[in-house]
Amino acid sequence: MTGLFSLVKRSMKVYFKDKGMFFTSLITPLILLVLYATFLRNVYESSFTDALNEAGVSVSEALINGCVGGQLVSSLLAVSCITVAFCSNMLMVQDKYSGVGKDIAVSPVKGRTVALGYYIGTFISTLLVNVVAAAVCFLYLRSVGWYLSGADVAKVLLDVVLLVMFGTALSSIINCFLSTQGQMSAVGTIVSAGYGFICGAYMPISQFSEGLQKAISFLPGTYGTSLLKNHMLRGVFEEMGNQHFPAEVVEAIKDSVDCNIYFMDEKVLQSNMYICLIAATAVAVLIYVMINALMRKRTV
């Protein structure tokens, strides 16, 4: 336990000591928020109002702002929890490049302890950044349209924790096979560019082709994004009910913004979304620890 604590402490110390890495991780979600609010807001708002106009339903500007804002910030957090993990998880690659990894490999610390040390250190660093990002997102929602309860805020934070755990596990597995910062930067760029599309953050999955929707339904990140959207928009949908929106209209909106996800044409319950995300994270962590242990034996 002492060895694990020391490894976690070292990981966090190195991360926060590198001001460039820390501030890059911290500012990335804020830049995404500005970009989302600037470029995606009008797209989301237009699709939302067009759908309501077709249904012959009038809605207040405050409710539109709350719905669009909830979509924006949930998409941002869904992407940030994964991409920041790749940015924060560079110590493992740096240790390989600098030779520190070989020194750790010949130490009496067990391989699984070393792996967990990297994982927990990256998880804590990534979580701190995303908690700050979530706070900024809540402030943004407060300014455009607030429909969240205390329970909704707590559930959003829980979603952030689970997605950070998943993102850290995913980045840890990939980083096991990287040995230079150039490779790490290339992977980070690819993940930043592509993950938002395959998890439904940049564009709702409901707008993809049927075959692509079925393929994406197998990805755990899809359910993490949907959970964030459900909890960010729950209050908006409740207010729609209070304003006597037809139930079929509300369900259609949920379908269009991916609050409702379907697996093999069956609607996935939120409880099952949690099970899928948690199970995928546990499997990913186990795979990462096993890979790290095997590579450590080869090094020794």
Secondary structure as GFF3:
##gff-version 3
##sequence-region A 1 300
A	DSSP	alpha_helix	2	17	.	.	.	ID=ss1
A	DSSP	alpha_helix	19	35	.	.	.	ID=ss2
A	DSSP	pi_helix	36	40	.	.	.	ID=ss3
A	DSSP	alpha_helix	41	55	.	.	.	ID=ss4
A	DSSP	alpha_helix	61	88	.	.	.	ID=ss5
A	DSSP	alpha_helix	91	98	.	.	.	ID=ss6
A	DSSP	alpha_helix	100	105	.	.	.	ID=ss7
A	DSSP	alpha_helix	111	144	.	.	.	ID=ss8
A	DSSP	alpha_helix	150	175	.	.	.	ID=ss9
A	DSSP	alpha_helix	181	198	.	.	.	ID=ss10
A	DSSP	three_ten_helix	205	207	.	.	.	ID=ss11
A	DSSP	alpha_helix	210	216	.	.	.	ID=ss12
A	DSSP	alpha_helix	220	242	.	.	.	ID=ss13
A	DSSP	alpha_helix	247	256	.	.	.	ID=ss14
A	DSSP	beta_strand	262	263	.	.	.	ID=ss15
A	DSSP	beta_strand	266	267	.	.	.	ID=ss16
A	DSSP	alpha_helix	270	299	.	.	.	ID=ss17
###
